[in-house]
Every structure is written in structure tokens, then in C-alpha cells.
Amino acid sequence: MRQRRFSQFLLLMLLVPGGGLAFANSHREATSNALSALQQTGKITTKGSIVDAKGEPLIGVSILEKGTTNGTITDFDGNFTLQVSPNATIEFSYIGYKTQSMIAKADFGKITMKEDTEVLDEVVVTALGIKRSEKALSYNVQEVKGDELTTVKDANFMNSLAGKVAGVNINTSSSGVGGATRVVMRGVKSIANNNNALYVIDGVPIYNTNNGSTEGRYSSQPKGEGISDLNPDDIESMSVLSGPAAAALYGSNAAQGVILITTKKGAAGKPKITISNNTTFSKPFIMPEFQNSYVNRSGEFKSWGAKTSSPYGDYEPADFFQTGTNIQNSVSLSVGTDKNQTYLSVATTNAEGIIKDNEYDRYNFNVRNTTKFLNDKMTLDVGFSYIIQNDNNMMAQGEYFNPLPAVYLFPRGEDFEAVRMYKTWDESRGIYVQNWNYGDQGISLQNPYWLSQENSYGTKRQRYMANASLKYQILDWLDVTGRVRIDNSVNLFEDKRYASTNVQWTSNSEKGFYKWQKEDDRQVYADLLANVNKTLGDFSINANVGISISQLYYNAYGYQGGLQDLPNVFNPKNIYSTTSSSTYPLYDVYKQRTNSIFASAELGWKSMLYLTVTGRNDWDSALANTPNTSFFYPSVGLSGVISEMVKLPDWVTYLKVRGSYASVGAAIPRGLTSTANIHFDDASQSWVTNDYPPLSELYPERTDSWEAGLSAKFWDNRFSLDVTWYKTNTKNQTLTIPISASGGYTKMYVQSGNVQNMGMEFALGFNETWGNFSWSSNLTYSFNKNKIISLAPGLEGGIDQGGIGNSQIRLYEGGTMGDLYVTSQLKRDQQGDILVVDGKVQAESLAENPKYVGSVLPKGNMGFRNDFSWKGLNFGFLLSARFGGVVLSGTQAELDKFGVSKVSADYRDQGGVPVNWERVDTESYYSVVGGINGVLENYVYSATNVRLQEASIGYTLPAKWFNNKMNLSLSLVGRNLWMIYCKAPFDPEATASTGTYFQGLDYFMQPSLRNFGFSVKFQF
């Protein structure tokens, strides 16, 4: 806030003659006012403070006694003192705000200045970091300030964006602390490519390695993502470019939308030090409902025994979870002159998940310097960030390496305390071995504490990012900027599985398993950009032309396999030397380069009508060895400020309409055009020929987008409204279709398909101040209709994208990218009633004709944020809602099968499960219906949910308590505080995978978290 206030002060110094002298003398005037009042007969002393609509002090507001030259300006805290004649009229004026006049009095208190829309022209950050006038934009850009990301912090700051932006679906990974986040804008577009948004830092795109994608029943363990390495306290603001038109200048990377991050710089003026701490504690948010009324039969694992109390007392699976913690500390320094500014920051994040040994630690070091020279014609901006990040034991859903199946299904008549002693000493082997006497029960069960504490998998990362930009102001309307960014990281991944772990997971070794892999991940980006900003009479032109080069390099090598000689000695030399399907060397390498030229031109007329045209041409190495390696991506847009063109009712302060068209792309999968016809197969440990024929001409995936909307403000900016309609069609999908093996190939690549997304986005805002009280509110709602217009010849039977047990995500023409099918159902008789034979139900397979049960994609999303402020007291909350779509719980199916769910006990109490007009034995019924290989249509639930997503209450102590030397803010914060409405047995917004598929499928997924905590912030 003080940075913003100081920038206001500098602006005033440039625009108000004698302003600097007036400000420099203001404190001397304040100290002499009392004496002057006594000396000057007939004068009175008046005072007050001036703030904006958000209650923030305004620096340098001009206070003038009307008809005289007697005046002053406000200081850093917005305060003023002035001697005037009795009954004088006092004028308050400030650039961008309406001038106010008041009759003099001793104490004005707090005066709120209102924005003047006739002179106020908001500037937003757009593609390539180019700043443009908001009213000139022909597409929707939504801005989020940095403090909205730091009020309620998360280890991955992107989770703090959920519910705050229209048209963006953000799902938190269930993998634990440090997990990746799924960010999808305006619907899922690509069948085979990544659908997550592109991230851009200070105008430069970064390749975000998102390792949060998992599969179903037998998932490998997930990892984090690169964007989570950023320190949220270093973020000034974020611009969300959700439509292709907004992101068109990124060409082949623009199809999925852009999150554009602007980081903090140093500010001129006195040094400013900020110290903050944010500490939160986590507990499971939504848990399945369990039973403790019925125990297991002797010698059996399932809990289908008698109704009686367990001799060991009630068993609570929730007790397995510990209290998670997330402690974030940050220190920053901002210092500078009008010629040179520096920003320094150090931050730490230390988090533990609710499952023991799930840990995430991050240490951020950042420095940035901006300097002007050559008579302010040249500006050099350099920055360097160093990040150390360690994560451990993120958890996938499913059966492999997951402690939750054993925790949830544990027999209710047994002693779980004995399981807590998860390892015992084996005298014969001289090592500790796993203590688990219940077998794997066909679903890979092991001791849950052994899995979480004696199986260790994690990554140690060291990453550095260096950037520099040099801008030369050739003329007052022409400048040239060159930028370069290097982003390198070295990752060391280790997977240690101790002796006595199920040999299925140790390459059949009784001594353990070890995997190590070192990854070298590098990115280099550079561009040169010329900018023109010129006014010619009624016309204005804002144009940019540039070139860029982007290169990605990835090299990974390592080894994995069972331990050969010594148990639990995790060293590559202790791995079996003979390769097998699970023991082999690891190696992967690629390099990809994209060369580009781009240009944009914005032509304005009388500041009311704007035409924008952009074009970009990419040469992508992924298209090497094909006839066309160069592709062009255009966009065109038109915006008109109606309120400048015609006279509107007084209550309409501002009205703009806009429309745009864009064609952007996504590169084909890397490596498809290689001339090599062989590859190494890990499973067979041999070189094999490709199972697809050589490729002919290929094209990038192409997304064509239409967008229209309006922006309006009413009643002197108290209300704001943004409405956007869009339609996108994504074509040239790179798909595989099966072919006859007679030619030596089993499949071929084709480019076809058309996925359409059409929807609307709404944002309604309110902002008002009454004296010391202010209220700001923002309501967002968006809906999207996804439809597969066409696939490819040969895929009439659809595409199976996998699922869990007897469920599948299948793609058909006319369907959506999230259509859920089941492959079994209960048999029915000729009258349509469920068939019951000898008191039992029966299932039938639908493998040849799967049954559609709904789409996992939401129909609509809503966010409702409110912030209140009164005399330093702040309160805010965020309600979020998802409407429509379905989810499936394989967890609930297994709980029913094993007799540990609450519903299985309720039906036993009622004498059985009601079927038709009779009751069927509960155990018999769930032996058929329950489990992931059962009748899963019974476990499909509505995904609609409404929650209190965030809340915070804080108080900023008066600065005078600290001699005006320091500001201190204290807050209580929370996330996922109250699930107001939800019919599913788990949180529908949690996701086990950040990839395109396996959304809405729960199979022993880690529960989402409820967070409580506090924050402390000092500013000097």
C-alpha cells in the first residue's frame, strides 16, 4: 500500500508546480500552526485526512482556500492541516478524482474522494507484459491483486485463486501439501494435449512442468509443479487472460489461456521493510461415514459379524490423520531513488500434511533492481531468484503405496493399536520388518504406517531464474525493449522401499527397492520488442512488433530396481545388475525450440472506438521433418465506449461493448516427427520398431475463438458489471486409431476432431464507503457447454480414456470430454424390476455397451466475495459454488463391500436393503453391488456443492501507537470452513489428477483440508 502511495506522491511532484516544496514544508507548517493561529487574527486551523474508496490514504491531494493562493497537500498518511479564514470554501482536488468543495471547519475527519470516470483511465497488463488502456481492450481481462493471494495462504499459491475469477476452474490436488493444481479456462479443449493454463512471469512465458497427473486404480505417486516455487509475497498482481483473443500474441501456446504474473519492484523513497508470518493448521474437511456397531467374524477381514461393541472400543479412521501445518515467513526490503530502485526478499515455507511424513519445504531468495540512465532514456531491469525446494511422500489415490485402504477398511473387531506398532525386529535377518497380519485382501493392503513412514519418495530441487530487460526510449512515442530469461532447475528424485514391503512393488526382491533419477530442466527465452504510442489529432496508435526465441531442454537419467545384496542399503551399486520389466536404467532427453515473429496494432479514434489486430508466426521444432514448419496465428478485435459516444442516463457512468476473433494453437506431441523408426521399450528391455507408420503432413492443434461482451459502471462507479460470451472450436486434434496389423503396425496417427466450448461469464461488483465504513463485493458466475462435434474416422466406437473398476471416461461424437460410463448393472426382469433370485440380486456386464451416467464436467461455477472495513478492522469472506456434473466414489463402494460404512450398518438395523417390495440381506446385496468391480452406477452422486471457502478477520493497529514508525496487522484466517450443501461422500472439488481425465473419480483419495490459522504483518 505504501508503495502505491509513494508512486502517487512522485506523480504529484511531477505535475504540481512547487509540489515538492509544499510537501517538504508541510511538516514544518504543522509544527508552527498553533503559533501562527495565535499570531494571525481572524484565522482558524482546520485539519482532516483524505482516503480513496477503499479507505487507503491519498498522498499529495491539493487543499486550497478558494479565491486565494493559500493551500497545502496531504502527507504520507493522507493527513493535512491548514489555516484559513472563517467560513472559507475549501477545495480538494486530485488527479483522477472528482474535485470537492466544503465550508471550512475545525475538523473534517475522514474525507473520501470519488473517482472521476471522465479522466480516470485504468491500465491493465496484457500479453507479453504490455500495458494497455482497459477501455481499448476487445477481450476480457480479469485482474487479481497480490494481497488476494496472501490473505489465506496455501503452499501452492494458485489454490488461493479458486472462486475469485469467472470462467476459470481451479481444482486442488489431493496428493497432499506441495501438490500441483489443475487450472482450466473456458472448458477442456484438447483430447490429447495438456489443458492447463500457460503461466507468464513479467511478460515472459515459462514452461510449467506439472507432475500432478495420475491414473486410476494403480497410480504411481504424483509430484508438484514448477509454478508453486514462486513466493506469493513477491507477486504484485495477476492478470487472467482466459480467452484466446487475450492470449493471441503467445501463438502456439495460447489455446488454454494465460495466467500473467507481475512481480514486485522496488519503490523510490524511504526504505520499506515488510515482515510477515502466516500459520495455518489443517484437518480433514469431508470424510466418509463409518460404522462401529458391527464387528468382523473371527478370521475374517470384512466387518459382517455380529452387532456388538468391539473389545478394543470404537475405531475412528480419522484418528490416523495428524494435524497438518503450513508455516510461511517472508521478509522484504524496498528501497530506492527516482533513478534506482531495489527489491529484496527472503521467504520460507515449511508444511506438513495430514498423513505423517508428507512434507514440503521451500526457501525463496529474490533480488530485483531497476535503474534509469542516459538522461532517463534507458531503463535496465534485472532480477535473480534462487529456490530450494524439497517434498516428500505425496500420495496418489488407488491401491499402490496408499495407506488409506487399510485405514478405512480395517476390521471393526480388531485392535488397531497393534497396527500402530508398524515394524518389528527380525532376529534372523537383523532388520526391522513390516507388522501386518491381514494379507492384501486382493487390493494390495499393507500396514498403513509402514507405507507412510518406511516408503519414502520425494524430490530435492534447486532452481534459479535470472532475467534482464533493457528499454531504450528513442523518442517520446517510440521505445525498444530487449528481454532475456533463464530458468534452470536440477531435481533429484528418490524412491526407497524397505525390505518386507510387498515384493510386487520391489521387483521381487526381499531386500527392498531403490529408484533414483536426476533431472536437468532448462528454459531460455529472449525477445526484442519495439513499441509505438502516438496520438495524431483524433486518432491514437499503439503498436508493437517483435521477435522471440524459446528453447526447452530436458535431460533425465538414473536407475531403478530391486536391491540385490544388502537390505535397505539404497545405493545404485546395490541394485540388481540384470535388467527386467522393473529393473532398468532410466534415460530421457529432449530439446524443443520455437522461433517467432509477432506484431499488434491498436488504432483508436477520439478515445471511444478502438480496432486491434495481432499476428504471430511460429516455427516449432516439434514440426521438423514435415512440409510445414511455420504457422500463423491472427486475431482481430473491436471495442467501443458507448458512454463517450452518446448521452446516457446519469446513473450509467460508463459503458463499453467489445468483440473479437482469434485463431491460436497448441504444438503437436513432441517427438512424433522423428526420423527414427525404433524406440526402447522398458517393459521388454529391448529396442522395438514403432507400432505406427511414418507420419506425413502434420499441423498444430488449432483453436478458433469468438468473443463478445460489455463492461459497465453505474451510480458513480458504485456498481460494475462485466458480461462475456464466447465460443471456441479446437480442431486438428492428434489422435490414434487402430489399424490392421498385417502391415506391421497396430495404430496410426490422424489429425481430426472438433471440440467445442461455448459459455458466458458474469462479474458484478459493488464498492462504497460511508464515513469510516467501506464495503466491496464481487459476484462471479460462469457456465460452459462442452461438446465433441467430431472425432475421426475409425473411432465411431468412441475413445476409452480409462477409469476405475467398472467405470470409464469415454469420448463419443455428440458427448463431452467428461462423459462417465459404467460397465455393469443389476439384472432386471421383463417388468423392469430388479431381479431377485433366492433372496439375492445379480449383476450383468455392459462391457460391450457401457451405460452413460453423466458428465463429470460442471455446468456452472459461482464465487461471491465480500470485504468490509471499519477503522482498521477488516472482515472478508468468500462463498463458492459448483452446479451440475456428477462424481463417482469407488471409496464408498469398497466401504459398503467390506461392511464398514454407516449405510451398511443402517440397512442391517432395518433388516436388509429395500429392493422392489422386499428386503435383501445387506451382506449379500453389497457382495454384488459394492466394490469397484460392482454396480458403480449406485455410487454416482451430484457434484453440486456450496461452501464457505475463505474467511478472514483482521485489525491494523493505529500507527500512532508505534510513533508512526510501524504498521502492525493481525488476522485470523480460514479455508474450507463450512460445506453448506453437498450430496457426495467426498469433496467434489478435490482432484486426484491435474491432467485432463480421471476428474470426479474417487478411489481412496486423500480428503480435502479445512484450514484455520493466523497471520501477522509488520511494515516499517
N, C-alpha and C positions, 0 to 999 in steps of 0.2 A: 504494500500500500504506500509506504513512504517513497519507494522508487517512483511510483506513479505521481505522487505529489511533487517530488523534486523535478520530474520532467515538466509538470505544469509550471513550476517556478521558472525553469530555464526558458520555456516558451514565452512567458511573460517578459522576461528580461530582454528578449529579442524584439518584442512587439511594442512595448510601452516605453516611450522616451523617459529617461530618468528613473525607470523602474528599479534598476539595481540600487541606485542611490536611495530611493524611497524605502526599499526593503532593508538596506543596510542601516538606515537611520531609525527604523521602526522601533527597535528595542530601546534606543536612547530616548525616543519620543515617549515611549511607555513609561519610562522611569521619571520623566520630567513632567508628566501630565498633571500630577497632583499639584506641583508648584505652579505650573502655568495657569491652572484653573483659578488659583488664588490671585494671580497677578493680572489676569485678563478679565476685566469687569464685563459681566453680561454673558460670558461663555459657560457652556455646560460640557461635561465629559460624557460621551456615550461609548458603549462597548458592546461586543457580541461575538458570535462565531458563525461561520458560514460553511455549509456542507452541501454535498450533492444529494441526489435522490436515494442513494444507498447509505447515506449517513456518514460518508467519508469527507474529511476536511478538504476544502478547496484552497490552494495556495495562490496568493497573488491576485485575489479579487480586488477590483478597484472600488474604493469607497470615497465618494465625492459629495461635498456640500454643494447642492445645486445653485448655480449662478455665481460660484466663486471658484478659486483655484485651490481651495483648502481640501486636502484629501490624504488618503493613505492606502495601504494594501494589507491583505491578511498575511499572517506569518505561517510557519510550517504547520501549525496545528489549526489553521483556519481562523485564528482569533484576530481581533482588531480593537483599537482604542483611538478615538478622535474627539477633538474639541470643536464644538460647533455652536452657532447661535441658537437661542431657544426657538422652538417651533420651525427650525430649518427643515428643508426637504433633503433627505439623504438618498443618493442614487448608488445602487450596487450593480456593477457590470462585470462581465467575464466572458471571454471568447467561448462561443458555443452554447451560451446560456442566455435566457431572457433577462433583460435589464429590469430591475425592480426599484421602485421609489417608495420611501416610507418617511413619516414625520419623526423627527429626532426624539429620542427618549433615553433615559439613563442606561437602560439595559435591554438590548434587543433579544437577548437569549440566543437561541439557535435559529438561524435563517436558512431555509432550504431553497436553493436555486434550481430552477427547472430548465431542462434542455430546450434550446431553440432549434426546431427542425429546419428552419429556413437557412441556418448557417451550419448546422451540425451535419457532417458527412462522415459516417462511420467507415473505417478502413479495416479490411479483413485480409488475412493471409491466405493465399490460394496456391495453386500448383507451382512447383519449383521455388516456393518461398516468396513469390511475387505478391506485393501488397497492392490491392485494388479497392476502389470505392465500392461499398456494398450495393449502392443503388445501380451500379453498372453491371452487376452480375446477372447472367441469364440462367443461372442454375442455383440450386440450394447449397449453402454452406452453413454449417452449424458450428458455433464456437463454444468451447468449454474452457473456463479459466482454471489455472493451476490449482487454486485453493479448493475447487470442487473435487479434485483427485486426492487431496491430502487431509480433508476433514475426517473421513473414516478410511484409514489406510488398509491396504492389503499388500502381501508380499509381492504380488503381481499387480501393478497399479491399474492395468487395463480392466480388472474386475470392478474398480470404482467408477467406471463409465457406464455400467449397466443401468438402464432405466432413465438415463439423462438425455438421450439423443433419439430422435424419431428415425425409424427406418433401419436401425442397427440392432441386430440380435447378438447379445453377449452372453455366453454360457461359461460358467466356471468349471474347470476340470475337477473331477472327483478324485484325482490322483494324490491329493494332499498338498501341503504347503510347497510353494515353488512351482506348482504345476502350470501348464500352458493354459491359454484362454482362447475360446472359439469366438471369432468376431466376423460375422457375416452381414453384409449390407444389401438390402433390397433383394433378398432371396438367393437361393442356391442356383448358380448358373451353369457350372461346368460338371459334366458327368465324370470325367477322368482327372481334371486338374484340381489344384488347390483352390478352395473357395474363400479362404481367409483374406482379410484386407491387406493392402500394401501399407507399410509404415515408412514415413518420410521424416527425417530429423533436420530441421533448419533448411528445408528445401531439397535435401539430398536423400534419395531413396536408399533404404537399407534392405538387405536380404534377410528376412526374419526366419531363422531356422526353427520351425515349430515341430517339436518332437512329441506332441501330446496325442497323436493319433494312435488308437488301439483298435483291436478287433473284438471278437466276442468271447466265447467260452474259454479259449486258450490264449488269451492275450499275453504278449510279452510286456515287460514293465515300461511305462512311459517315461519321458524326460521333460524338461522345461522348454523354454523358448527364449530366443535372444532378446526380444523387446523387454522382457521382465528385468533385464540387467540395469535398466535406467533407474536413477534416483528420482522419485516423483517430485521432490522438493526443488529439483533443478528445472522443472517444467514451468514455463511462463503461461502457455496456453496450448490448446489443441483445436485444430480445425478439422471437422469431419466432412470429407468430400465424398458423399455417399453415392453420387451418380457418375456415370462415365463421362458426361459432359464436363463436370468439375475436374475430373482427373485426366482429361484427354491428352494433356501435354506429357503424360507418362507412357503413352503409346501402348506397347505390348504388355505393360504391367498394370494397366489402369482398369481392367474389366471388373475387378472385385471391389473397387472403391479405395479410398486412401484415408489413413489417419495421419494428419500432418502435425508434427510436434514442433513447437517453437520453444527453445530453451532460454534460460535467463542470461542476461548480460549484466555487467557492472553498470553502476549509475554514478554520474557526477555528483559531487557534494561531499558531505561529511561521511566518514566510514560508517557502514551499517553492518552490524553483526546480528545474525539470527540463529538462535539455538532452539531446537525443538525435540520433543520426545513424544512418541505415540506408542502406547502399550495396550494390547488387546488380549483377551482370553477367550478360548473357543471351546464350545461343547457341541455335540451332535444336534442338528436342528430338527430333522424329521427322521424318526426311526420306525421300523416295522413294529406291529403289536404282537407281543409274545404271550404265552400261557405258562402258568406254573401249577395248574390244577391236576394234570395227568402226568404220570411218570412213565418211564420205559419199562418194558418187560425184562426180566433177568436175561442177560446175554445178548440183548438186542440194543441197537443204537437208536432206532426211531422211538419216539415217545408216544406209543399207542397202548400203554399199560393202563393200570387201574387209576381211578380218581382218588388220589391220596397225596398228602404232603410229602415232599422229599425229606429223607432223614438229614439232609445237608442244608435244608432251608431253601427258600426261593432263590432261583437263579436269575440274575439280571444281566443279559448280554451287554447292556450299556456300561456296566462296570469295567468292561475290558478297555474302554477308551479312557485315556488320560485327558487332563485339561491342556488344550493346546495354547501356545503363547506366540505372540508376534511383537517383538520389541524393535522399534525403529528410532534411531537417533540421527540427527542431522545438524551440522554446523556450517554456516555460510558467511562469507565476507564479501561485501560490495563496496568498492572504493573507486574514486576517480576524479578527474578534472573534465573540463569541457573538451579536452584533446585526447584524453586517455582514460579508459575505464577497465577495471579488472573485477572478475568474479571468481571466487574460490569456494569450494565446498567439499566437505568430507561427510560421509553418511555410512551408517551400519544398519544392517537388517539381520536379526537373529530370531528364527522362528522354529517352533516345534509343532508337529501335527498332533492329532488326537490319537494316532497309533504310535506306540513307542518306537524310537529310532527313525521316525520320519522327520528329517531336519533340513533346514535351509538357512544358509549363512551367505551374506553378501556385503562386500565392502567397496564403496564407491569413492573415488578421488577425482575431482574435476577442477579444471582451471580454464578460464577464458579471458582473453584480453582483446579490447577493441581500441584502435588508435587512429588518429587522423593526422595527416601531414601534407606537405606541399600546398600550403595555404588552404587546407581542408578539402583539397580536390581528390585526395587519395585516402581511402579507408582500408585498413588492414584488420581483419578479424580472425584470430587464431584460437583454437581450443584443443584440449587434450583430456581424455578420460581414461582412467585405469580402473578395472573392475576385477575383483577376486570373488568368485562365487563357488560355493560347494553345496551340493544337495545329496540327500541320502534317502533311499527307500521310499520313493514314490510308488504308488500302488495302483495296478490296473484292476478292473473288475474281472470276474471269471474265477476259474479254479486254480490257475497256476500262481504260486507264490502269494496267495491271498489268504490272510488269516480269518477273514470274516465267515466263510462257510462253516468252519469248525466252531467258531464262537456262537453263531446264530443257531446251529443245528444241534449243539451239544445236548445229550440226553438229560431230561429233567430230573431223573432219579439218581444221577451220578454226582460225584464230588469234583467240582471244577477247581477247587483249591489244589487238588493233586496235580492238575494240569499246569498250574502256575509254576510248579517246580519242573520247568520245561526240559531240563537236562540232568542226567545222572552220570556218575563216574563209572566207566567200563574198565575194570581192573585188567582184563585180558588185553585190551587194546591200548590202554594207557591214555585214553582221551574221554572227554565228555560226549555222550550220545543223547539223541532225542528221546524224550519220555512221552510216548504216545502209544496207547494200547488198544486203540479203537479201529485200526485199519483205515483204508482210504474211502470206504463206503461207495466206491465207484465214482467219486467226484474229487479224487486227489486230496483228501483230507490229511493234514498233518497238525502237529501241535501248533496252535496259533502264536504262542510266544516264541517258539523256535523259528517260525517263519519270519517274524518281525525283528528278531534280535540275533539270530545266527545265520541269516541270509542277508548279505549286505550288497547293495548295488547302488552306485552313485557316481556323480561326475564332479571333478575338480576343474574349474575353468579359470583361466587368466585371459583377460580381454583388454585390448587397448584400442581406442578410437582417437584419431587425430584428424583435425580439419582446419582448413585455412581458406579464406576468401579475400580477394583484393579487388576493391572497387575504385574506378577512376572516373571522376566527374569531368568529362571532356568539355561539355557545355552545360548551361543550366537546364537544358532539356534532353541531354544525351549523356549516358554513362555506360561503361563496360565493366563487367564483373567476371572474374575467374574464380572457380571454386574447386577444391580437391578434398576428398575424404578417404581415409584409410581405416578399415575396420578389420582387425585381426584377432582371432581367438585360438587358444590352444586348449583342448579338452582332453582330460584323461578319465576314461570310464573304466570302472572295475566292477565285476560281479563275482562275489565269493559265496559259495555254497558249501557248508561244512559237512564233514563226514557224518553219516547216518541220515542225511537228507534222502528222501525218496530217490532211488537210483535212476528213476525215469528222468530226473532233472540233473543228473550228474554224469551223463554219458556212461551209465552203468558202472561207475567207479564207486567203490565202498569208501574211498578216501576223500571225496569231495570234488568240487568243480571250480574252475577259475577261468575268467574271461577278462582280458584287458585290451583296451583299444585307445589309441592316441589319435586325435583328430586335429588337423590343421585347417582352419576355416578362415579364408581371407576374402575381402572385398575391396576393390579400388573403384572410386568414382571420380570423374572430373568433368567439368563443363565450362564453357565460355559463353557469356550471355551479354548481348547488347540491348539496352533499354532506351526507349524514346518516350518522353512525356511532354507533349506540346499542345498549346492552345492557339488556335487561329480563328479569331473572331468568335463566331457562334459554335465553331467546331473544336473538338479536342481529339487527340490521338494518343493512345497508349499502346506501344508496340514493343515486342521482344523477338529477338532472333538469336538462336544459339546452336551449339553443337555439344555433344556429350559422349563419353565412353564409360562403360561399366563392365567390370570383369569380376567374375566369381571364380574362386579356386578352392577346391576341397580335396584333402588327402587324408585318408584314414588307414591305419594298419594296426595289426595286433594278432592275438591268438586266443583260442578258446578250447576247452576240453576237460576231460576228467583228470584228476590227479593220479599220478602213476606210482610214486614211491612213498612219499610221506603224507600222512593225513593232515589236512588243514595247514599245509605249507603252500601259501599262494604265491607261487613264483613260476614264470613261464617255463623254466627248466624242469619243473615238476609235473608238466602236462604230458600226457601220452604223446609219443612221437609218431605213432601210427595214426593216420587220419581215418575218420569215419564220418557218418552223417552228422555228428555233433562235435567232432574234434577236428579242427582245421584252422589254417591261418586266415586272418581277416585282412582284406585289402579292398579299398575303393578309392577311385580318384576321378575327378572331372574338372574341366575348365570351360567356362562359358563367357563369351564376350558379346556385348551389344553396342554397336556404334549408331549414333542417332544425330539427326538434324531436326530442329523444330522451330516454329515461329507462331506468334499470335499477334493479332491486331484488334484493338478496341477503338471504334470510331464513335464519338459522342457528339450530340447536337443539342445546344442550349441546356446542357446538364439535365436533360429529360428523356432523351432517346439514345440508346446505345446498341451498336451492332458489333458482335465479337466473332472472330474467325480464328481458328487454330489449325495447325497441321504438324504432323510429326512423321518422320520416316525412320524406320529401324532396320538395321542389318544385324540379324541374330545368328550366332554361330550354331544354334540348335537346328537351323535350316541348311547347314552346309551339305553339299553334295546333292542339292535339289535345284531344279531350274530357277526357282525364285527365292532369293535370299533377302529380298528387300520388300518391305510392305509399308503402306501409307495409312495414317490414321487421322481423319479430319473431324472437325466439329464446327458448328455454327450456332450462334445464339443471338436473341434479340430481347432487350428489356426496355420498358417504358415507364417513366414515373408519371402516373396519371395525375397525381396531386400537383405536379408542376405544369401540366398541360391545360387543365380545366379547373374551374372553381367548384370545390366540393363542399358539402355541409361542414360547418365549423367543427363538428365532433370527429370528422375524418382528418387526422393530422397528416397522414402520409399513406400513399397507395402506389404500389408498383406491380406490374404484371411482367411475366418473363416466359420465354420458351427457348428450347434448344434441341439440337440433334447432335449425336456423336457416334463415331464408329471406332471402337478400341479393341484390343486383342489380348491374347494370352499365348505365350510360346508353346510349341508342341513339347511333349515329354523329351527330356534331354537324352541323347544317345541313339535315338531311333534311326537317324540318317547315317550312322557309322558304316563305313565300307566293310568292316569286319563281319564275317558271317558266322563266327563262333563266339561262345562265352563260357565262363567257368561255372559249373553247377555245384553249389556247396553240398547239396544232398548226396549226389553220386560221387563227389570229389573227382570230377573229370571234366575235360573240355567237350562241349557238345555243340552241334550246329544249331543255329537259330530255328525256332519252330514256326517262323513266319517268313514269307518270301521277301526279297529285296523290295524296298519301298520306291514308289515312283514320286510324282509331284505331291508335295505337302504344303499346307497353308497353316498359318497361325489360327488359333481359335478366334472367332470374330464376334463381338457383342455390339449390336446396333441399338441405340437408345434414343427414345423421345422423352422429353420432359417439359412440363408446363406448370406454372404456379403463380402465386401472388403473395406479396408481403404488404401488410397494412399496420398502421398505428392509429389509435383512437384516443380522443379526450386527452390531448396534450401528452401523448406517449404513455399514458397510464396503462393502456392495453395494447398488446401487439398480437398479430395473427400471421402465421405463415402456413400456406397450403401448397402442396406439391403433388402433381400426378405424374406417373412415369410408366413407361413400357419398354422392356428390353427383350431382345431375342438373341440368343447365343447359338451360333452356328459353327460349322467346321469342327464339330466335336471329334476327337481322335478316339475311335472305338475299335475293338477287336471282334471279329465274327468267326465262328467255326467254319472250317472247310474240310473237304475230303482229304484224308491222309495219304491218298495214293500218290500224290506229288511230292511226298516227303515233308509236307508242312501240315500243321493241325489248325492254324489260325491265320488270319491276315488282318492288317490294319486298314481301316477305311475312315474317311472323313465325311461325316454326315451328321444328322441330328439337328434338332432345333428345340431349345429350352426357352420358354417364355416366362417372364415375370412381369406382373402388372399390379400396381397398387397406388396408394396415396399416403401422404404424411401430413400430419397436422401438428402445429405448435401454437398454443395460446398462452400468452404471458400477461402478467399484471404486476405493476410496480407503483407504489405510492408511499408517501411519507406524511405523517401527521405529527408535527412537532418533533418530539424525541422518539416517536414510534414509527417504524417502517415495516412494510410487508411486501415481499416479492414472491410471486408464484408462477409456476410454469407447468403446463399440462401438455404432454405429447401423446399422440396416438398414431399408429401406422398399421396398415394392413397390406398383405401381399398375396397375390394369387399365382401360384406356380403351376406350370403345365408343360408337359413334354409334348410338343407339337409333332415331332417325328424322331425316329431313331435311325436305323439303317437297314437296307435290305438284308434279309437273313436273320434279323433279330425280332421277328414277329412274335416269338415266344417270350420276349422280354429279356431283361438282364438281371441275374441274381447277384445282388451286392452283399450277400451274407446276412447272418442273423444269429440268434441264439436258440439252440434246440429246434423245436418245431415252429420257428418263426423266421421270416425272411423280409428283407427290404428288396422289393422288385420294381424294376422300371419298365413301364409299358407306355406305348403311344397313347396319349389322352390322359395319362395319370400324372402324378407328381414325382418329384425327386425324393419323397419321403414316404412312399406308399408301403404300408405294413401288411404282410400276408401271413397266414398260419397254414400249417400243412397237416392238421388233424382236427377232428371234431367228434362230438358224441353222435353215435348212431341214432337214427330216428325211425319210427315205424311209418306205415303208409298214411297215418293221420297227422304226421308231423310231430308227434310226441317223442320224447327221449325214450329210447328202447331200454327196458329193464328186464333182464333175464336172470331168474333165480336170485333176485334181490341185488343184482349188480348192473352197473352201466358198462357200456362198451364204446371204445373209440374206433374210428376208421381213418385211414390215411387219405390225405388230399395232396400227396406229393405230385401227382400228375396234373392237378388242377387246384392250386392254392387258393385259399379264401381271403378276400380283401376285408380288413377290419378297420381301416382308417389310415390317415396320414399323420406322421409324427411332426409335420411342419405346422407352426402356429398360424392361425388365421389373423390374429391381431395382437398388438402389444401396446401397453399404455404405461406412462410414467407421470406421476403427479408430485412435484416438488414445491415445498413451501419454506420460506425463510423469514423469520421475524427478528427484529432488533429494537431494543429499547435501552437507552442509556448504558451502553456497554454490555448488555445482556443479549445473547443471541440464542435462538432456538430454530432448528430446522428438522424437517423430516421428508422422506421420500417413500411414496406408495408406488408399487409397480404391479402390473398385472399382465398375464398372458391369457389370451382367449383362443379356444379351439385347439384342434390337434389331439392326438392320443399318445399314450405311453404304454409300455408293457413291462411288467415286473416278473422276471424269472426268479427273483429272490422270494417273492410271495408264493410262487408256485412250489418252490422247494420247501419252504416253511410248512405249507399245507401237507406236502407229501410226507414229511418227517414228523408231522403231528405236533409241532412246536408253536404254531400260530394261534393267536387268540380265537380266530374264527373256527379253527378245528376243535377247540375246546367248547366253544359256544354250541356248535352243532351236536357234539356228543352230549352236552347237557340237555339238548332238545330232543334227543332220541334219534338223530340222524339228519342227513341233508335232504331238504324237500326237493323231490323230483316228480314232476307231473302232480299226481294227487296222493303220493305216498312218500315215505321217508326211506332213504337208502343209508345203510351203515356208513358212518363217516370214514372209517379207515378204508373200507372197500372203495368208496367213492373217490377219495383222494389218491388211492393207489393207481387209478386210471387217469384222473383229471390232473392231479398235482405233478410237479416236477417239470423241468424244461422240455422233456420229451412227452409231456402230457397234452392236455387240451388247452393250449395257451390263449385261445380267444376268451376264456374265462378270466384272464389276467390282463386284459386291456382296459385302460382307465382313461377318463378325460384328463387332458393335460392343463385345463383351465385352472389358474391359481391367482390369488391376490394376496399380497404380503406387505407388511411394513418393512421395507428393505433397508432403510437407513434412518437414523435419528441422532441428533447431537444437541447438546445444550452447553453453552459456554459463557464465560464472563471475562471481559477485558478490564482489568483493574485500572482505575484512574491513573494517568501518568504523573499527576501531581503528587501521588503517594511516594513516587520514586524521584522526586525533584525534577520531573520531566526529563530524566536521563534514560528511562527504560519503559517499555511496554511489556506487560505480562498478561497472557491469556491462558485460561484454564477451561478444559472442556471434558464432558462425559460423552462417549460415542458408542454406537452400537450398529450392528448389521444383522439382517435376518432376525428381527426381534419378534415378529408375530406373523404366523401363517393364518391369514384371515379366512381364506377359502382354498381347499384342496381336497380332491377325492382320491388321488393316487396315494399309495403307501410309501412313496418316496418323493423327494423334491423334483418336480418335472423340469426345473431349470438347470439342474446339475447334469453334466455330461461326462460319460466315461471316456469319450474320444473327442478330440478337437478337429478331427477330419470331417469329411462330407457325410459319411454314413455312420451307422450304429448310434444315431441320436435317438433318445427316448427309450432305449433298451437298458433295463437294469438287471444285472445278474451279480448279486453280492457287491454292488457298487458302494464305495465308502460314502457315508451320509454327508450331506452338506452341513455347513457350520453356522452356528449362532455365535456372534462375537459381541463381547462387552469390553469396554476399556476406557482409557482416559488419555488426554493429550495435554502437554504443557509447552508453551511457546514464549521465548524471551526475545525481545528486539531492543538493541542498544543503538 
